Amino acid sequence: MLMSVVNMANLHKSFHSLPSLRPSASSLQHTSNKTFTGSRRIETKGAQTKRTLSLVHSWRQIQGFNDWENLIEPLNPILQQEIIRYGEFAAACYKAFDLDPSSKRYLKCKYGKCTMLENVGMKDSGYSVTKYVYVTPDIDFPSQDNCGRWIGYVAVSTDEETKRLGRRDFLFAFRGTVSYPEWLVNLMHSLVLARFDPNDPRSDVKVEAGFLSLYTSGGKDNKFTSGSCREQLLSEVQRLLNKYEGEEISITLAGHSMGSSLALLFAYDISELELNRDVSNNVIPITVFSFAGPRVGNLGFKKRCEELGISVLRIVNSKDPITKMPGIFLNENSSLFGGKFELPWSCSCYVHVGVEIALDFFVMDKPICVHDLETYIEFLKCPKLLEMQDQGTDFVEEFIANVQSKYCRCWRNAAKSMVNINAFSTFVCYWWIAAFVNVHLSGYISC
């Protein structure tokens, strides 16, 4: 379900004008008649207090009850802040990931659970980390051990934060692709049966083989982890549900790129197994905040997620090629008359799940920024852009440069030590971008 577009800027044409907040005509071809005009304001302390009071009473709507109806146009300021907040939780995975081959924690988290959020600048986040999550790609790659790699973490809102939120929030945050095997997993684009419920395999529900493999494959037990990513997550959510039995609870998943795919698979898994139930058998709401996420499954997967009541909010950059994959040619648009009539191959097409908010930014000499999570987050903080305009600066060019300098330099330097992984990742990303641009210019894809 596509509901909104934010045409933030046509940066490759001009760096010297205020980015348009009107939906682009090409983007409207893929959205409903509801558009996000981008109304913004800078909150005062009083406004923040009002926002807190409102969140206590409206958290279900903010978490996607009724698919964010009337919250997208214009973008509700509380929802805007929550999107940014959960995006920063996902970004913390990159900041804490150890890419130094000489470190004892190589490919693990650099910090202990008690200090991780503090060390990445989120001391006052109001959450406590309860578990680290690891994945083991089911692919052997020369020069890299097939060991568990830190993919994210589980955190729970503190008592004080719970009062502010209006419920106890279980947070599951996931990073995107970093290592060679993870890149190869991303290229495993065949659709396979999910089979999460042993009593009902659901032959119509299929997901990408690579994402499923990453989610379900288990490596050798070690001091960091035991079991597959799926086993770790299911055991932890069950433990937390037992610990906070009787409280009002929400389950929130935030992921970037490949991490958003794992988040959606986990959300579906919990719902299919009916683990999101309280002591009174009431359904605990599950919300996925997906940043720059690719497609995960077929039409059957999408329909089943909707039946289970999983709320998915997709934040995408319309210039980001990763969000067009897999299924560049065969996707949710491979139907007749707006989906009223399905073609014979529709069941084998990849389909996006959820409500979409689309940003629009691109810089010709820095194409990698189209997929960068920190750039996504900063573009959502629109008051900062408006302040720069008021100061009369060449704010778009300066903004992109600042984001790249602030967040990407340390990432690139660390990545260079990973046996040329930076060169490999850059090559793959540039290859995807080039392929996307070539197809776009040929008229086969409209963004």
KOLVOZA-799100 format. One line per 2 residues: number of its first residue (from 0); their letters; for each residue x, z, y of C-alpha. Coordinates in steps of 0.02 Angstrom, whole numbers. Layout:
N
NUM = a = X/Z/Y; ...
END
This chain:
447
0 = ml = 0/0/0; 85/-57/160
2 = ms = 19/27/316; 143/14/458
4 = vv = 288/-75/540; 407/-15/675
6 = nm = 502/-160/751; 638/-51/825
8 = an = 752/-189/885; 804/-367/858
10 = lh = 984/-314/873; 1067/-474/816
12 = ks = 990/-564/966; 1017/-438/1104
14 = fh = 1103/-272/1131; 1046/-250/1311
16 = sl = 859/-220/1307; 742/-83/1249
18 = ps = 695/-109/1065; 519/-172/1045
20 = lr = 398/-50/967; 273/-186/926
22 = ps = 253/-249/746; 338/-413/711
24 = as = 225/-557/659; 322/-586/499
26 = sl = 308/-403/450; 121/-401/482
28 = qh = 101/-529/345; 140/-393/220
30 = ts = 46/-247/298; -130/-190/326
32 = nk = -211/-196/498; -141/-24/537
34 = tf = 24/-28/630; 142/105/696
36 = tg = 167/79/882; 305/207/896
38 = sr = 235/331/1021; 363/470/1049
40 = ri = 398/622/1154; 531/758/1161
42 = et = 461/923/1103; 478/1080/1206
44 = kg = 494/1251/1126; 307/1277/1151
46 = aq = 271/1111/1069; 379/1160/921
48 = tk = 280/1321/903; 118/1222/908
50 = rt = 189/1103/777; 232/1250/664
52 = ls = 57/1322/680; -18/1152/643
54 = lv = 92/1125/490; 28/1284/410
56 = hs = -149/1217/413; -116/1031/389
58 = wr = 27/1026/264; -77/939/131
60 = qi = -114/795/249; 69/788/301
62 = qg = 118/783/117; 10/630/87
64 = fn = -165/690/49; -275/535/76
66 = dw = -117/428/90; -75/486/266
68 = en = -236/416/337; -241/426/528
70 = li = -63/494/531; 28/327/539
72 = ep = -50/249/694; 13/325/801
74 = ln = 144/415/700; 97/597/695
76 = pi = 239/701/775; 230/830/636
78 = lq = 245/694/504; 389/617/601
80 = qe = 484/781/600; 450/807/415
82 = ii = 516/633/373; 675/669/470
84 = ry = 692/840/390; 678/776/213
86 = ge = 793/630/255; 926/754/308
88 = fa = 907/847/143; 943/684/52
90 = aa = 1090/645/168; 1165/814/122
92 = cy = 1201/743/-51; 1326/620/23
94 = ka = 1409/749/135; 1437/867/-11
96 = fd = 1491/737/-140; 1675/751/-189
98 = ld = 1760/580/-193; 1939/643/-205
100 = ps = 2012/593/-376; 2140/733/-364
102 = sk = 2006/866/-343; 1947/976/-485
104 = ry = 1772/936/-427; 1794/747/-425
106 = lk = 1623/662/-435; 1543/834/-420
108 = ck = 1482/937/-273; 1622/1006/-163
110 = yg = 1533/1171/-134; 1447/1307/-232
112 = kc = 1257/1319/-231; 1254/1470/-117
114 = tm = 1354/1385/22; 1316/1199/2
116 = le = 1184/1182/136; 1285/1288/257
118 = nv = 1441/1181/229; 1347/1020/268
120 = gm = 1277/1092/430; 1106/1147/365
122 = kd = 1128/1335/365; 959/1361/450
124 = sg = 863/1239/339; 758/1378/265
126 = ys = 796/1328/85; 902/1401/-55
128 = vt = 984/1288/-182; 938/1337/-360
130 = ky = 1016/1201/-466; 1133/1051/-461
132 = vy = 1079/892/-550; 1195/770/-640
134 = vt = 1176/596/-713; 1278/509/-847
136 = pd = 1271/318/-835; 1254/246/-1010
138 = id = 1392/121/-971; 1577/135/-1012
140 = fp = 1688/76/-871; 1878/64/-875
142 = sq = 1972/195/-773; 1819/306/-754
144 = dn = 1766/444/-873; 1590/433/-935
146 = cg = 1555/609/-875; 1412/685/-779
148 = rw = 1409/640/-596; 1327/750/-466
150 = ig = 1171/658/-407; 1079/791/-309
152 = yv = 1007/965/-305; 852/1072/-318
154 = av = 806/1194/-179; 663/1312/-143
156 = st = 596/1366/26; 637/1545/74
158 = de = 500/1672/107; 515/1646/295
160 = et = 513/1457/280; 366/1467/160
162 = kr = 265/1554/295; 309/1415/418
164 = lg = 267/1277/294; 107/1356/231
166 = rr = 163/1346/50; 313/1370/-65
168 = df = 404/1203/-68; 507/1145/-217
170 = lf = 630/1014/-153; 722/888/-262
172 = af = 850/783/-166; 948/634/-234
174 = rg = 1089/525/-168; 1110/338/-192
176 = tv = 1237/230/-283; 1422/272/-269
178 = sy = 1521/238/-429; 1555/79/-529
180 = pe = 1440/123/-676; 1299/163/-555
182 = wl = 1317/-8/-473; 1307/-90/-645
184 = vn = 1153/13/-688; 1070/-56/-531
186 = lm = 1091/-231/-598; 996/-195/-761
188 = hs = 836/-274/-697; 735/-296/-858
190 = lv = 569/-203/-871; 550/-81/-1015
192 = la = 418/44/-1068; 435/215/-987
194 = rf = 364/313/-1136; 370/483/-1050
196 = dp = 216/551/-1137; 249/548/-1326
198 = nd = 62/561/-1360; 20/412/-1251
200 = pr = 162/285/-1228; 54/175/-1112
202 = sd = 107/-1/-1156; 59/-64/-982
204 = vk = 178/52/-887; 352/-22/-870
206 = ve = 502/24/-763; 675/-47/-727
208 = ag = 791/-22/-876; 940/34/-770
210 = fl = 848/170/-676; 767/232/-836
212 = sl = 936/237/-924; 1012/338/-783
214 = yt = 865/458/-787; 860/485/-975
216 = sg = 1040/463/-1036; 1136/619/-1079
218 = gk = 1324/644/-1084; 1439/771/-1161
220 = dn = 1400/950/-1118; 1525/1029/-1000
222 = kf = 1539/1175/-880; 1440/1080/-749
224 = ts = 1292/1015/-846; 1201/1002/-1011
226 = gs = 1076/868/-1059; 1009/715/-971
228 = cr = 954/708/-790; 775/712/-852
230 = eq = 802/867/-959; 887/959/-817
232 = ll = 746/920/-695; 602/959/-812
234 = se = 677/1125/-865; 707/1176/-685
236 = vq = 534/1131/-621; 458/1227/-766
238 = rl = 568/1378/-727; 519/1376/-544
240 = ln = 334/1359/-583; 345/1512/-694
242 = ky = 444/1609/-564; 323/1575/-421
244 = eg = 165/1582/-524; 13/1622/-419
246 = ee = 84/1553/-255; 27/1396/-166
248 = is = 158/1266/-208; 209/1089/-161
250 = it = 335/979/-252; 433/866/-135
252 = la = 560/735/-186; 677/649/-63
254 = gh = 797/511/-111; 897/369/-38
256 = sm = 918/199/-122; 945/228/-308
258 = gs = 904/411/-278; 729/364/-221
260 = sl = 705/275/-388; 753/432/-482
262 = al = 636/532/-370; 490/418/-411
264 = lf = 527/420/-597; 535/609/-595
266 = ay = 372/622/-497; 287/509/-623
268 = di = 362/607/-768; 299/775/-703
270 = se = 125/705/-672; 112/613/-838
272 = le = 159/771/-932; 39/873/-822
274 = ln = 174/997/-776; 111/1003/-596
276 = rd = -27/1127/-635; -47/1305/-576
278 = vs = -116/1452/-673; -293/1396/-630
280 = nn = -254/1220/-692; -263/1152/-514
282 = vi = -153/1003/-476; 3/1043/-375
284 = pi = 33/901/-250; 185/792/-276
286 = tv = 260/694/-131; 403/569/-131
288 = fs = 495/528/30; 585/368/-15
290 = fa = 722/304/101; 781/124/76
292 = gp = 714/125/-100; 707/-26/-216
294 = rv = 560/-69/-327; 551/37/-484
296 = gn = 415/-28/-598; 277/-153/-630
298 = lg = 95/-159/-575; 46/-45/-719
300 = fk = 170/85/-658; 101/75/-481
302 = kr = -80/93/-539; -37/241/-650
304 = ce = 55/330/-507; -100/307/-399
306 = el = -213/372/-538; -104/527/-555
308 = gi = -115/559/-367; 71/543/-330
310 = sv = 97/523/-142; 240/407/-96
312 = lr = 298/371/82; 425/230/90
314 = iv = 537/221/243; 622/52/243
316 = ns = 720/-63/357; 643/-236/353
318 = kd = 820/-308/360; 880/-204/212
320 = pi = 900/-318/59; 901/-170/-62
322 = tk = 717/-138/-26; 678/-316/-81
324 = mp = 750/-286/-254; 723/-301/-397
326 = gi = 592/-438/-396; 644/-548/-251
328 = fl = 531/-688/-311; 409/-603/-430
330 = ne = 337/-451/-343; 177/-377/-270
332 = ns = 150/-540/-175; 138/-640/-336
334 = sl = -51/-636/-338; -196/-737/-271
336 = fg = -312/-692/-127; -232/-527/-82
338 = gk = -223/-463/-260; -405/-497/-306
340 = fe = -346/-618/-439; -191/-581/-542
342 = lp = -80/-718/-610; -32/-718/-796
344 = ws = 141/-650/-757; 82/-512/-639
346 = cs = 113/-378/-770; 297/-428/-773
348 = cy = 319/-421/-585; 403/-278/-493
350 = vh = 288/-188/-371; 321/-61/-234
352 = vg = 226/103/-243; 154/198/-94
354 = ve = 133/186/93; 267/99/196
356 = ia = 340/134/368; 459/-8/411
358 = ld = 600/6/536; 686/-152/599
360 = ff = 871/-149/643; 1022/-260/609
362 = vm = 1194/-288/683; 1287/-448/637
364 = dk = 1461/-372/637; 1405/-214/545
366 = pi = 1285/-275/410; 1312/-122/300
368 = cv = 1217/-15/427; 1052/-94/371
370 = hd = 1056/19/217; 1142/173/288
372 = le = 1036/330/273; 1104/413/430
374 = ty = 1060/258/531; 884/268/461
376 = ie = 870/449/513; 940/422/687
378 = fl = 821/278/719; 678/394/675
380 = kc = 736/512/812; 669/397/946
382 = pk = 676/519/1092; 866/503/1087
384 = ll = 852/315/1106; 735/334/1253
386 = em = 853/459/1336; 996/334/1323
388 = qd = 889/201/1403; 843/316/1547
390 = qg = 1028/345/1577; 1051/158/1599
392 = td = 1176/140/1457; 1196/-7/1342
394 = fv = 1109/109/1222; 1076/1/1069
396 = ee = 1257/-52/1048; 1320/122/1089
398 = fi = 1194/201/971; 1244/98/821
400 = an = 1429/126/858; 1403/314/871
402 = vq = 1308/325/709; 1436/221/616
404 = sk = 1579/323/690; 1499/492/661
406 = yc = 1438/469/484; 1529/325/403
408 = rc = 1714/348/443; 1740/499/331
410 = wr = 1637/415/194; 1744/257/198
412 = na = 1908/353/200; 1857/460/52
414 = ak = 1790/311/-44; 1955/216/-27
416 = sm = 2036/343/-141; 1915/303/-282
418 = vn = 2013/164/-367; 1954/31/-245
420 = in = 1772/83/-265; 1746/57/-79
422 = af = 1800/-125/-94; 1689/-149/-245
424 = st = 1538/-66/-165; 1564/-163/-4
426 = fv = 1578/-326/-101; 1416/-294/-196
428 = cy = 1322/-242/-38; 1386/-392/60
430 = ww = 1342/-504/-87; 1164/-438/-88
432 = ia = 1150/-459/100; 1219/-635/93
434 = af = 1101/-682/-47; 955/-610/50
436 = vn = 1001/-700/212; 1027/-866/123
438 = vh = 858/-855/38; 777/-799/199
440 = ls = 848/-947/295; 790/-1063/158
442 = gy = 613/-1008/187; 586/-925/18
444 = is = 571/-748/84; 490/-681/242
446 = c = 539/-508/300
END
